[in-house]
Amino acid sequence: MLAIAHGSVLVGLAAHPVRVEVEVLRGIPSFEVVGYAEAAVRESRVRVRSALANVGVDLSEYRVVANLAPADLKKRGSSFDLAIAVATLTALGSVSQDAPRDVLFLGELSLDGSLHPVRGLVAHLLEARARGVGRVVIPRANESEAALVEGIEIGVASTLAELVASLRGEGPLMRAAASPYSLPEVLVRDDLGDVRGQASARRALEVAAAGGHNLLFIGSPGAGKTMLARRLPGILPPLSRDEALGVLAIHSVAGMRRRSLGERPFRAPHHTASEAALVGGGELARPGEVSLAHDGVLFLDELAEFRRGALEALRQPLEDGFVTISRAQITATYPARPMVIAATNPCPCGRMGDGTRRCDCRSDRVREYRSRLSGPLIDRLDIHVALRPVDVAALQGKACGERSSVVRARVEMARRVQRGRAEAGEVSEPWNARLLQHDIERVCALDEAGMNILADAVKRLGLSARAYGKVLRVARTLADLDGRTAIAASDVGEAVSGRVLDRDAFGTAQSAA
């Protein structure tokens, strides 16, 4: 008899439906899996045979053929076990032909019939909901992440025996407990109030957080670059429900578990990271750090020490907001819209401009070091700040700066203003850093004084068209932070002053220090 159940396979974040056809005939005992299946899928026959034996179904007299259609789509992973087992039971007549109809089955079977969690479940569920699937059966171990997906009935089972009993009408499966999403309280591990001095850097961090802008700190070792960067998550608002689902889907595909669903991701890859580690890759086209940091923070410490090719590979994702990974057998697209915050020294020894005159770097070494950061990459960083060495009086004083909670309140206010413009249809993107050209023309109009300042900056600094747009976006954020509808000339001046690398490569770091 022929029976059909439904599964799905992930290609990147896209879950493609797979029709699992199983035919069971009497004959020489065998179990074949066909349909362009990788080793993990073909091995499901062993797991399914053993799991069925543990629920009292003996296949020793049958020839079983499982076909995974469409045959031209590569099948990967272990999530087909459950669908193959259900289709086999249906073909044997152990359950009704109508029982698995219009149900998506996802789960990996153990030899004893217990169900193990599957990778990328949220992505499977979101695509299933979009296709109009009404019901999904998943392992109980995936229940917590599945409960966030609304609009689809989700049944959970710990063992194959539980599912078989439900399919036979002996009792309903337990449903995934509803998990209404509420914005969690931001957990601040590193408070901005711990930072002494560095008023300009603190201001830049607040502006970057308010508008979602990319930020670069330049300064000598010990100036506080890393300390400031690690305090950025504490002044960002928590993820919304849709953002949390998107982040969870990416991390689930990568086989990672999130500690807090509402916490924005913070990724800090080592400077020896490869191109594939940063943008994604491998045989299965896994997401890279730029996607794992989506809607969060990607911190690139010691920026000039990264491989040139790896940094250049970030240019396209930072511009487009997504990355497409192409391999011989798979092409996967992942979202990639993190805030990038980077830190670098002004020279190889790091002491240039620190006031101690200890820098002994030759000019050719300094030029080579600075050339590791290309102009197109610098263009994609909205704000560049040179950090002065911290004054000893600030270190010894007892006065603290504003706490993260105080700064976060201003950031959230500015983001509400930006989100309000998007909801009203004034702009197409909710954050200033993502504004498109026609959005800029609509909400970033300048008065005559502002236009003169910007025109002078373009003439003196040779700003590119991209840098010109970055200045306008940052100026819009400065106005939002101050609660003003119109952009003032002072906003333009501050935005221009925040592009020190356009003034003189790294030279400004020396003069400012």
JOVEN-V400044 format. One record per residue. N is the residue number from 1. RES is the residue in one small letter. PHI is phi in whole degrees, 0 to 359 (none if undefined). PSI is psi in radians with two decimals (* if undefined). Layout:
N_RES_PHI_PSI, N_RES_PHI_PSI
This chain:
1_m_none_2.55, 2_l_258_2.36, 3_a_224_2.75, 4_i_229_2.37, 5_a_228_3.02, 6_h_237_2.36, 7_g_226_-2.97, 8_s_205_2.75, 9_v_232_2.44, 10_l_271_2.32, 11_v_236_1.73, 12_g_69_-2.18, 13_l_262_-0.03, 14_a_269_2.21, 15_a_258_2.00, 16_h_265_2.34, 17_p_293_2.49, 18_v_232_2.24, 19_r_267_2.06, 20_v_264_1.88, 21_e_256_2.20, 22_v_235_2.23, 23_e_244_2.28, 24_v_242_2.13, 25_l_230_2.65, 26_r_283_2.43, 27_g_162_-2.79, 28_i_298_2.18, 29_p_302_2.25, 30_s_195_2.84, 31_f_216_1.89, 32_e_247_2.47, 33_v_238_2.11, 34_v_235_2.90, 35_g_117_0.74, 36_y_58_0.98, 37_a_254_2.40, 38_e_283_3.09, 39_a_301_-0.74, 40_a_298_-0.57, 41_v_282_-0.74, 42_r_297_-0.59, 43_e_289_-0.15, 44_s_299_-0.44, 45_r_300_-0.61, 46_v_290_-0.79, 47_r_294_-0.74, 48_v_294_-0.77, 49_r_300_-0.80, 50_s_292_-0.74, 51_a_296_-0.70, 52_l_294_-0.64, 53_a_299_-0.57, 54_n_283_-0.17, 55_v_250_0.30, 56_g_86_0.33, 57_v_250_2.01, 58_d_259_2.18, 59_l_256_0.24, 60_s_291_-0.24, 61_e_253_0.13, 62_y_237_2.66, 63_r_256_2.06, 64_v_247_2.27, 65_v_236_2.14, 66_a_249_2.17, 67_n_247_2.25, 68_l_254_1.87, 69_a_255_2.54, 70_p_282_2.58, 71_a_284_-0.24, 72_d_265_0.10, 73_l_253_2.14, 74_k_297_2.24, 75_k_260_2.19, 76_r_231_2.75, 77_g_89_-3.13, 78_s_248_0.19, 79_s_284_-0.12, 80_f_277_-0.20, 81_d_308_-0.85, 82_l_294_-0.74, 83_a_294_-0.68, 84_i_295_-0.73, 85_a_296_-0.76, 86_v_294_-0.75, 87_a_296_-0.64, 88_t_295_-0.79, 89_l_299_-0.69, 90_t_292_-0.73, 91_a_296_-0.54, 92_l_281_-0.18, 93_g_84_0.17, 94_s_287_-0.44, 95_v_227_2.82, 96_s_295_2.58, 97_q_299_-0.50, 98_d_278_-0.30, 99_a_301_-0.82, 100_p_273_0.07, 101_r_294_2.34, 102_d_62_0.45, 103_v_241_2.38, 104_l_262_2.19, 105_f_251_2.19, 106_l_226_2.17, 107_g_169_2.60, 108_e_258_2.32, 109_l_265_2.45, 110_s_271_2.91, 111_l_296_-0.47, 112_d_270_0.07, 113_g_95_-0.04, 114_s_283_2.77, 115_l_255_2.29, 116_h_257_2.67, 117_p_294_2.75, 118_v_245_2.70, 119_r_278_2.50, 120_g_74_0.50, 121_l_298_-0.74, 122_v_299_-0.71, 123_a_297_-0.73, 124_h_303_-0.82, 125_l_291_-0.70, 126_l_296_-0.72, 127_e_291_-0.67, 128_a_297_-0.73, 129_r_297_-0.73, 130_a_296_-0.55, 131_r_279_-0.12, 132_g_88_0.28, 133_v_294_2.33, 134_g_269_-0.49, 135_r_215_2.47, 136_v_226_2.47, 137_v_246_2.25, 138_i_224_2.89, 139_p_291_2.58, 140_r_299_-0.51, 141_a_295_-0.33, 142_n_264_0.11, 143_e_298_-0.74, 144_s_299_-0.73, 145_e_283_-0.58, 146_a_292_-0.51, 147_a_295_-0.31, 148_l_282_-0.31, 149_v_272_2.02, 150_e_265_2.88, 151_g_84_0.23, 152_i_210_2.42, 153_e_279_2.22, 154_i_238_2.03, 155_g_261_2.50, 156_v_239_2.51, 157_a_219_2.53, 158_s_267_-0.48, 159_t_221_2.82, 160_l_296_-0.60, 161_a_300_-0.72, 162_e_300_-0.77, 163_l_294_-0.74, 164_v_298_-0.74, 165_a_299_-0.68, 166_s_292_-0.74, 167_l_294_-0.47, 168_r_275_0.02, 169_g_81_0.30, 170_e_275_-0.10, 171_g_161_2.56, 172_p_285_2.66, 173_l_287_2.61, 174_m_291_2.42, 175_r_271_2.67, 176_a_297_2.27, 177_a_298_2.30, 178_a_298_2.46, 179_s_229_1.43, 180_p_301_2.27, 181_y_272_2.22, 182_s_235_2.52, 183_l_298_2.07, 184_p_285_2.80, 185_e_289_2.33, 186_v_292_2.18, 187_l_269_1.97, 188_v_263_1.89, 189_r_273_-0.64, 190_d_238_1.93, 191_d_271_2.44, 192_l_295_-0.39, 193_g_295_-0.29, 194_d_285_-0.28, 195_v_280_2.20, 196_r_259_2.39, 197_g_68_-2.66, 198_q_55_0.85, 199_a_299_-0.73, 200_s_293_-0.65, 201_a_291_-0.68, 202_r_297_-0.73, 203_r_298_-0.78, 204_a_298_-0.68, 205_l_296_-0.71, 206_e_294_-0.77, 207_v_296_-0.75, 208_a_299_-0.76, 209_a_295_-0.67, 210_a_293_-0.64, 211_g_251_-0.02, 212_g_73_0.54, 213_h_275_2.64, 214_n_281_2.53, 215_l_221_2.44, 216_l_234_2.22, 217_f_259_2.33, 218_i_236_2.19, 219_g_180_2.92, 220_s_288_2.82, 221_p_303_2.39, 222_g_87_0.02, 223_a_284_-0.27, 224_g_109_0.27, 225_k_298_-0.92, 226_t_292_-0.69, 227_m_301_-0.76, 228_l_294_-0.78, 229_a_299_-0.70, 230_r_286_-0.12, 231_r_261_0.00, 232_l_296_-0.78, 233_p_303_-0.52, 234_g_289_-0.27, 235_i_250_0.10, 236_l_267_2.51, 237_p_291_2.72, 238_p_293_2.88, 239_l_292_2.47, 240_s_286_3.01, 241_r_300_-0.82, 242_d_296_-0.70, 243_e_295_-0.72, 244_a_297_-0.69, 245_l_294_-0.72, 246_g_297_-0.77, 247_v_294_-0.75, 248_l_297_-0.66, 249_a_297_-0.76, 250_i_295_-0.81, 251_h_292_-0.59, 252_s_293_-0.72, 253_v_298_-0.62, 254_a_281_-0.05, 255_g_78_0.48, 256_m_248_2.60, 257_r_251_2.40, 258_r_266_2.41, 259_r_287_-0.74, 260_s_226_2.16, 261_l_293_-0.54, 262_g_272_-0.13, 263_e_277_2.30, 264_r_291_2.40, 265_p_295_2.53, 266_f_230_1.94, 267_r_246_2.32, 268_a_227_1.33, 269_p_294_2.60, 270_h_290_2.70, 271_h_291_-0.16, 272_t_273_0.06, 273_a_300_2.47, 274_s_278_3.02, 275_e_300_-0.76, 276_a_295_-0.61, 277_a_293_-0.61, 278_l_280_-0.81, 279_v_256_-0.18, 280_g_108_2.80, 281_g_159_-2.63, 282_g_88_3.03, 283_e_300_-0.61, 284_l_261_0.17, 285_a_53_0.98, 286_r_287_2.68, 287_p_293_2.57, 288_g_261_-3.03, 289_e_298_-0.61, 290_v_294_-0.48, 291_s_272_-0.63, 292_l_296_-0.40, 293_a_265_0.15, 294_h_307_2.33, 295_d_61_0.33, 296_g_225_-2.43, 297_v_234_2.28, 298_l_250_1.93, 299_f_259_2.08, 300_l_250_1.58, 301_d_280_2.58, 302_e_55_0.95, 303_l_306_-0.73, 304_a_289_-0.19, 305_e_271_-0.21, 306_f_293_2.68, 307_r_296_2.43, 308_r_302_-0.77, 309_g_297_-0.64, 310_a_294_-0.73, 311_l_293_-0.72, 312_e_295_-0.52, 313_a_293_-0.35, 314_l_282_-0.27, 315_r_300_-0.85, 316_q_294_-0.81, 317_p_300_-0.69, 318_l_293_-0.49, 319_e_277_-0.76, 320_d_268_-0.42, 321_g_86_0.14, 322_f_207_2.86, 323_v_226_2.35, 324_t_249_2.15, 325_i_253_2.09, 326_s_249_2.20, 327_r_233_3.05, 328_a_301_-0.67, 329_q_246_0.02, 330_i_207_2.50, 331_t_231_2.09, 332_a_235_2.47, 333_t_241_2.28, 334_y_234_2.52, 335_p_293_2.62, 336_a_208_1.35, 337_r_236_1.10, 338_p_273_2.83, 339_m_280_2.23, 340_v_261_2.16, 341_i_238_2.20, 342_a_234_2.77, 343_a_220_2.45, 344_t_209_2.76, 345_n_274_2.77, 346_p_281_-0.25, 347_c_202_2.99, 348_p_304_-0.71, 349_c_277_-0.33, 350_g_86_-0.06, 351_r_262_-0.05, 352_m_300_2.19, 353_g_82_0.14, 354_d_275_0.05, 355_g_86_-0.05, 356_t_261_-0.20, 357_r_59_0.50, 358_r_270_-0.14, 359_c_290_2.16, 360_d_240_0.41, 361_c_288_2.26, 362_r_291_2.70, 363_s_299_-0.62, 364_d_291_-0.61, 365_r_293_-0.68, 366_v_295_-0.76, 367_r_297_-0.74, 368_e_297_-0.71, 369_y_296_-0.78, 370_r_290_-0.50, 371_s_289_-0.19, 372_r_294_-0.37, 373_l_258_1.88, 374_s_285_2.77, 375_g_302_-0.79, 376_p_299_-0.60, 377_l_290_-0.78, 378_i_299_-0.64, 379_d_302_-0.53, 380_r_275_-0.04, 381_l_261_2.09, 382_d_289_-0.66, 383_i_229_2.29, 384_h_239_2.24, 385_v_233_2.29, 386_a_267_2.19, 387_l_265_2.26, 388_r_280_2.66, 389_p_301_2.48, 390_v_289_2.28, 391_d_292_2.46, 392_v_298_-0.52, 393_a_295_-0.64, 394_a_292_-0.63, 395_l_292_-0.65, 396_q_273_-0.30, 397_g_288_2.81, 398_k_264_-0.17, 399_a_290_2.35, 400_c_249_2.69, 401_g_282_-3.10, 402_e_298_2.50, 403_r_286_2.80, 404_s_301_-0.65, 405_s_297_-0.64, 406_v_291_-0.80, 407_v_294_-0.70, 408_r_299_-0.59, 409_a_298_-0.72, 410_r_291_-0.68, 411_v_298_-0.77, 412_e_295_-0.65, 413_m_298_-0.80, 414_a_296_-0.67, 415_r_289_-0.56, 416_r_296_-0.68, 417_v_299_-0.79, 418_q_294_-0.75, 419_r_295_-0.62, 420_g_297_-0.69, 421_r_297_-0.71, 422_a_293_-0.74, 423_e_293_-0.50, 424_a_278_-0.08, 425_g_84_0.15, 426_e_288_-0.59, 427_v_226_2.85, 428_s_264_-0.17, 429_e_234_2.54, 430_p_279_-0.31, 431_w_241_2.52, 432_n_300_-0.63, 433_a_297_-0.39, 434_r_260_0.07, 435_l_301_2.37, 436_l_277_2.99, 437_q_300_-0.76, 438_h_291_-0.45, 439_d_292_-0.73, 440_i_300_-0.76, 441_e_297_-0.47, 442_r_274_-0.68, 443_v_242_0.02, 444_c_243_0.60, 445_a_293_2.48, 446_l_248_2.65, 447_d_280_3.14, 448_e_298_-0.70, 449_a_295_-0.73, 450_g_295_-0.71, 451_m_295_-0.64, 452_n_293_-0.73, 453_i_298_-0.78, 454_l_291_-0.71, 455_a_297_-0.70, 456_d_294_-0.67, 457_a_295_-0.73, 458_v_298_-0.71, 459_k_290_-0.79, 460_r_284_-0.71, 461_l_262_-0.20, 462_g_67_0.70, 463_l_299_2.41, 464_s_284_2.97, 465_a_299_-0.63, 466_r_293_-0.78, 467_a_296_-0.62, 468_y_302_-0.82, 469_g_295_-0.63, 470_k_298_-0.73, 471_v_299_-0.76, 472_l_296_-0.69, 473_r_295_-0.75, 474_v_294_-0.70, 475_a_299_-0.67, 476_r_298_-0.70, 477_t_294_-0.71, 478_l_300_-0.71, 479_a_294_-0.69, 480_d_296_-0.67, 481_l_297_-0.57, 482_d_270_0.01, 483_g_74_0.48, 484_r_252_2.47, 485_t_284_-0.73, 486_a_268_2.55, 487_i_277_2.20, 488_a_271_2.84, 489_a_299_-0.58, 490_s_295_-0.56, 491_d_294_-0.75, 492_v_296_-0.75, 493_g_298_-0.72, 494_e_292_-0.67, 495_a_295_-0.70, 496_v_294_-0.72, 497_s_294_-0.31, 498_g_273_0.27, 499_r_236_1.15, 500_v_294_-0.51, 501_l_290_-0.42, 502_d_287_-0.36, 503_r_281_-0.77, 504_d_193_1.13, 505_a_41_-2.01, 506_f_261_0.02, 507_g_298_-0.53, 508_t_296_-0.55, 509_a_299_-0.59, 510_q_286_-0.79, 511_s_290_-0.55, 512_a_283_-0.43, 513_a_283_*
